[in-house]
């Protein structure tokens, strides 16, 4: 927050840093599995800071690598270009905006379909793109649905709430438009709310906008009145953040269960350790992230089906082909949901696990505290493993 330090002073900079660190968007991303958008957060922070300081070329330089992280972030680069064209060198801004739109178009229409086993853009269905509905039609009808259901409007307010809505006074807030637009237009209800990692890239924009909005009160000879205005605004922003804290993952730090390793976790770790590096594994949803750094992992029993990302409600699933299966029948609680199984109900997963042993040539290696480890082909249970 070096910009906040020079623009607002030391105490104000500490308040901005505290608000950012406790912001619900950052906390929600930290509580979920790692996602590539985490790589975009520092780039957006640097780009937004450069915009606020009027360093136009630096802003473009920091924002350009966004196109290598996620396909929609080319539109965020375009938003950076729009701000540059508005406040700085018009030619540089227009070229940046065009490059951002072109990058997203190439990635969505050419690169990702070329890499997809079934062809096409897997997330196109989120915007209503299908056999009878084009992406263009979905976009043209967007104004009718952008704020329905009500959770969308609530999310829009909560995004800017950590700044006490003051970030909306800054042109930097335009950088949030592409991300908010595709989320509100999406057909996937997960995108509408405040859970998961989706809002992490918005928090640097919001707090950069807050600094930019407060700066005139400190730098235009406002005197003591300006200082009081900055102070009261930051106190309001911190109060809003404090009110939101209990509803988001940082509240888990105050829960005893967060700091306790249960017998179930110990059992799961012991069985996962028996899977060799480089093996192919079909794992339960909550166990899969523990293996992805060293194994080839798919979700048990089969997901996605036929390379279709959102097709998982099938009555008959393909037979498993992984060398190992590890299944957790008692999935632990994980924010933002309580106990549960995904992408298939517990009964179907239990049936598929039984079928793997009965019909598909898997043998039970170990079973502890609801966690079952199977291996393709003959295998003898180790001593002490419960059956």
C-alpha positions in Angstrom: 0.0 0.0 0.0 2.8 2.4 -0.8 0.4 4.5 -2.8 -1.9 4.9 0.1 1.1 6.0 2.2 2.0 8.8 -0.1 -1.5 9.8 -1.0 -3.2 9.6 2.4 -0.6 9.4 5.1 0.7 6.6 7.4 -2.4 6.0 9.6 -4.7 6.0 6.6 -2.5 3.6 4.8 -2.6 1.2 7.8 -6.4 1.4 7.7 -6.5 0.7 4.0 -4.2 -2.3 4.4 -6.2 -3.6 7.3 -9.4 -3.3 5.4 -7.9 -5.1 2.4 -6.5 -7.9 4.5 -9.8 -8.5 6.2 -11.9 -8.0 3.1 -14.4 -10.8 2.4 -13.3 -11.3 -1.2 -9.8 -12.1 -0.2 -11.0 -14.3 2.7 -13.4 -16.2 0.5 -10.6 -17.0 -2.0 -8.2 -18.1 0.8 -10.9 -20.5 2.3 -11.4 -22.2 -1.1 -9.1 -24.4 -3.2 -6.3 -22.6 -5.0 -7.4 -21.0 -8.2 -5.4 -19.4 -11.0 -7.1 -16.0 -10.4 -4.8 -15.7 -7.3 -2.1 -14.9 -9.8 -4.1 -12.0 -11.1 -4.5 -10.3 -7.8 -1.0 -8.8 -7.5 -1.0 -7.8 -11.2 -4.3 -6.0 -10.8 -3.0 -4.4 -7.6 0.0 -3.0 -9.4 -2.0 -2.0 -12.5 -4.7 -0.2 -10.4 -2.0 1.6 -8.4 -0.2 2.7 -11.6 -3.5 4.0 -12.9 -4.1 6.0 -9.7 -0.6 7.5 -9.9 -1.1 8.4 -13.6 1.7 6.0 -14.7 -0.2 4.9 -17.8 2.5 2.8 -19.5 3.2 1.0 -16.2 -0.5 0.3 -15.8 -0.7 -1.3 -19.2 2.5 -3.3 -18.6 1.2 -4.7 -15.3 -2.2 -5.6 -16.7 -1.0 -7.2 -20.0 0.0 -10.6 -18.4 -3.6 -11.0 -17.2 -4.4 -12.5 -20.6 -2.1 -15.4 -19.7 -4.1 -16.3 -16.5 -7.7 -16.6 -17.5 -9.7 -16.0 -20.7 -12.0 -13.4 -19.3 -9.2 -11.2 -17.9 -8.5 -9.9 -21.4 -11.7 -7.9 -20.9 -10.2 -6.5 -17.7 -7.2 -5.5 -19.7 -9.6 -3.7 -22.0 -11.1 -1.9 -19.1 -7.6 -0.7 -18.1 -7.2 0.5 -21.7 -10.5 2.4 -21.4 -9.4 4.2 -18.2 -6.1 5.1 -19.9 -7.9 6.4 -22.9 -10.2 8.5 -20.7 -7.6 9.9 -18.3 -4.3 9.6 -20.2 -2.8 8.9 -23.7 -5.8 8.1 -25.8 -3.9 6.1 -28.4 -2.3 3.9 -25.8 -5.6 3.3 -24.2 -7.5 2.4 -27.3 -4.8 0.0 -28.5 -4.8 -1.6 -25.0 -8.6 -2.0 -25.0 -8.5 -3.5 -28.5 -5.7 -5.9 -27.5 -7.6 -7.0 -24.5 -10.8 -7.8 -26.4 -8.9 -9.6 -29.1 -7.0 -11.7 -26.6 -10.2 -12.9 -24.9 -11.8 -13.6 -28.2 -8.9 -15.7 -29.5 -8.7 -17.6 -26.2 -12.5 -18.3 -26.0 -13.1 -19.0 -29.7 -9.8 -20.7 -30.8 -7.4 -21.7 -28.1 -9.6 -23.2 -25.5 -11.8 -25.1 -28.0 -8.6 -26.5 -29.6 -7.5 -27.8 -26.2 -10.9 -29.2 -25.2 -11.4 -33.0 -25.8 -15.0 -32.4 -27.0 -14.3 -29.1 -28.8 -16.1 -25.9 -28.0 -15.8 -23.6 -25.0 -16.8 -25.5 -21.9 -18.0 -22.4 -20.0 -20.1 -21.1 -22.9 -23.2 -22.7 -21.4 -22.9 -20.3 -18.5 -23.8 -17.4 -20.7 -26.6 -19.3 -22.4 -24.6 -20.4 -25.4 -26.2 -23.6 -26.7 -27.7 -25.2 -29.8 -30.6 -22.8 -29.8 -29.2 -19.7 -28.1 -26.1 -17.8 -29.3 -23.8 -15.9 -27.1 -24.8 -12.7 -28.8 -28.5 -13.3 -28.0 -27.6 -13.9 -24.4 -25.7 -10.6 -24.2 -28.5 -8.6 -25.9 -31.0 -9.9 -23.4 -28.7 -9.3 -20.5 -30.3 -6.2 -19.1 -33.5 -8.1 -18.3 -31.6 -10.6 -16.1 -28.5 -8.9 -14.8 -30.1 -8.1 -11.4 -32.4 -11.1 -11.0 -32.5 -13.0 -8.6 -31.9 -10.7 -5.7 -28.6 -12.3 -4.7 -27.0 -10.5 -7.7 -27.9 -7.1 -6.4 -26.7 -8.0 -2.9 -23.4 -9.2 -4.3 -22.9 -6.0 -6.3 -23.4 -4.0 -3.1 -21.1 -6.2 -1.0 -18.3 -6.0 -3.6 -18.0 -2.2 -3.0 -19.1 -2.3 0.7 -15.6 -2.6 2.1 -14.9 0.8 0.7 -18.1 2.2 2.1 -19.1 2.5 -1.6 -16.6 5.3 -2.0 -14.7 3.3 -4.7 -17.6 4.0 -7.0 -16.4 7.6 -7.2 -13.2 6.6 -8.9 -12.7 5.7 -12.6 -10.6 2.7 -11.4 -13.9 1.0 -10.4 -14.4 0.4 -14.1 -11.9 -2.4 -13.9 -14.5 -4.4 -11.9 -17.1 -4.2 -14.7 -16.0 -7.1 -16.9 -15.8 -9.6 -14.0 -19.1 -8.5 -12.5 -20.8 -8.5 -15.9 -20.0 -12.1 -16.8 -20.8 -13.2 -13.3 -24.2 -11.5 -13.3 -25.0 -12.8 -16.8 -23.9 -16.3 -16.0 -26.5 -19.1 -15.8 -24.4 -20.7 -13.0 -25.8 -19.7 -9.6 -22.4 -20.1 -8.0 -21.2 -17.0 -9.8 -23.9 -14.8 -8.4 -23.0 -14.9 -4.7 -20.0 -14.2 -2.5 -18.6 -17.7 -2.0 -15.5 -19.2 -3.5 -12.7 -17.3 -5.3 -14.7 -15.2 -7.8 -14.3 -11.9 -5.9 -10.6 -12.0 -5.2 -9.7 -10.0 -8.3 -12.2 -7.3 -7.4 -10.8 -6.4 -4.0 -7.6 -4.7 -5.4 -9.8 -2.7 -7.7 -12.2 -1.7 -4.8 -9.4 -0.5 -2.5 -7.4 1.2 -5.2 -10.7 3.0 -6.0 -11.0 3.9 -2.3 -7.6 5.5 -2.2 -8.3 7.4 -5.4 -11.6 8.7 -4.1 -10.1 9.8 -0.8 -7.0 11.4 -2.3 -8.6 14.8 -3.4 -9.7 15.4 0.2 -6.1 15.1 1.4 -4.2 16.8 -1.5 -6.3 19.9 -2.5 -5.7 22.1 0.4 -8.7 20.8 2.3 -6.8 21.2 5.6 -8.2 19.8 8.8 -11.6 19.3 7.2 -10.1 17.1 4.6 -8.2 15.0 7.1 -11.4 14.5 9.1 -13.2 13.5 6.0 -10.6 10.9 5.1 -10.6 9.6 8.7 -14.3 9.3 9.0 -14.5 7.6 5.6 -11.9 5.0 6.6 -13.6 4.4 9.9 -16.8 3.8 8.1 -15.1 1.4 5.7 -13.5 -0.5 8.6 -16.8 -0.7 10.5 -18.5 -2.2 7.4 -15.7 -4.8 7.2 -16.0 -5.6 10.9 -19.8 -6.2 10.5 -19.2 -8.5 7.6 -16.4 -10.6 9.3 -18.7 -13.1 11.1 -20.4 -14.0 7.8 -17.2 -15.0 6.0 -14.4 -17.4 6.4 -12.1 -15.4 8.7 -14.7 -16.1 11.4 -13.4 -19.7 11.4 -10.2 -18.6 13.1 -12.3 -18.2 16.2 -13.7 -21.7 16.1 -12.0 -24.5 18.0 -12.6 -27.0 15.2 -10.3 -25.0 12.9 -7.3 -25.7 15.0 -8.0 -29.3 15.7 -6.8 -32.3 13.7 -9.6 -35.0 14.0 -9.2 -38.7 13.8 -10.9 -38.6 10.5 -8.3 -36.2 9.0 -5.5 -38.4 10.4 -7.0 -41.5 8.8 -7.4 -39.8 5.4 -3.8 -38.5 5.4 -2.5 -42.0 6.3 -4.4 -43.6 3.4 -3.5 -40.9 0.9 0.2 -41.4 1.8 0.0 -45.0 0.6 -0.8 -43.8 -3.0 2.5 -43.6 -4.9 3.6 -40.5 -6.8 2.6 -40.4 -10.4 -0.3 -42.8 -10.0 -3.7 -42.2 -11.5 -6.4 -41.7 -8.9 -10.1 -41.3 -8.7 -10.7 -39.4 -5.5 -13.6 -37.9 -3.6 -14.1 -34.2 -4.1 -12.6 -33.1 -0.7 -9.6 -35.5 -1.1 -8.7 -34.6 -4.7 -6.8 -31.4 -3.8 -4.5 -33.3 -1.5 -3.2 -35.4 -4.4 -3.1 -33.0 -7.4 0.5 -32.0 -6.8 1.9 -35.5 -7.2 -0.7 -37.7 -9.0 -3.0 -37.7 -12.0 -6.4 -37.1 -10.4 -10.1 -37.2 -11.5 -13.1 -36.9 -9.3 -14.8 -40.1 -8.2 -16.7 -41.8 -9.6 -16.4 -40.0 -13.0 -16.3 -36.3 -13.6 -16.5 -34.7 -16.1 -18.5 -37.2 -18.2 -17.7 -37.3 -22.0 -15.5 -34.2 -21.5 -18.6 -32.1 -20.7 -17.9 -29.9 -17.7 -21.4 -29.6 -16.4 -22.8 -33.0 -17.3 -22.8 -35.0 -14.2 -26.4 -36.0 -13.5 -26.2 -39.3 -15.3 -27.9 -42.5 -14.1 -25.2 -44.7 -15.7 -21.6 -43.6 -15.4 -18.6 -44.9 -17.2 -16.5 -47.5 -15.4 -13.5 -46.2 -13.5 -10.1 -46.6 -15.2 -7.7 -45.1 -12.6 -5.1 -47.2 -10.8 -6.4 -46.2 -7.4 -9.7 -45.1 -5.9 -9.9 -43.2 -2.6 -13.4 -42.5 -1.3 -14.6 -40.6 1.8 -18.0 -41.6 2.9 -18.2 -38.9 5.5 -17.1 -35.7 3.8 -16.0 -33.1 6.4 -17.5 -29.7 6.6 -15.9 -27.1 4.3 -16.9 -23.5 3.9 -19.3 -22.4 2.5 -21.2 -25.7 2.7 -21.9 -28.1 5.4 -21.3 -31.8 5.1 -22.1 -33.1 1.6 -20.9 -34.9 -1.5 -20.3 -33.5 -4.9 -20.8 -34.0 -7.8 -23.0 -37.0 -7.1 -25.1 -37.8 -4.0 -23.7 -40.1 -1.3 -25.9 -43.0 -2.3 -24.8 -43.0 -5.9 -21.1 -42.7 -4.8 -21.5 -45.7 -2.4 -23.1 -47.7 -5.2 -20.3 -46.9 -7.6 -17.7 -47.8 -5.0 -19.4 -51.2 -4.4 -19.5 -51.7 -8.2 -15.8 -51.0 -8.5 -15.0 -53.9 -6.1 -17.7 -56.2 -7.4 -17.5 -55.7 -11.1 -14.5 -53.6 -12.2 -11.6 -55.5 -10.8 -10.7 -53.2 -7.8 -9.5 -54.7 -4.5 -9.7 -53.0 -1.1 -6.3 -52.0 0.3 -7.5 -50.2 3.4 -10.5 -48.7 5.1 -10.3 -46.4 8.1 -12.9 -44.1 9.6 -15.1 -44.0 6.5 -12.2 -43.5 4.0 -11.7 -46.4 1.6 -8.7 -47.1 -0.6 -9.0 -49.4 -3.6 -6.4 -50.5 -6.1 -6.9 -52.0 -9.6 -6.0 -55.7 -9.4 -5.2 -58.0 -6.5 -4.2 -56.3 -3.3 -3.9 -57.5 0.3 -5.1 -55.3 3.2 -2.3 -54.2 5.5 -2.2 -55.3 9.1 -4.4 -53.1 11.3 -6.6 -51.8 8.5 -10.2 -52.0 9.4 -12.6 -53.5 6.9 
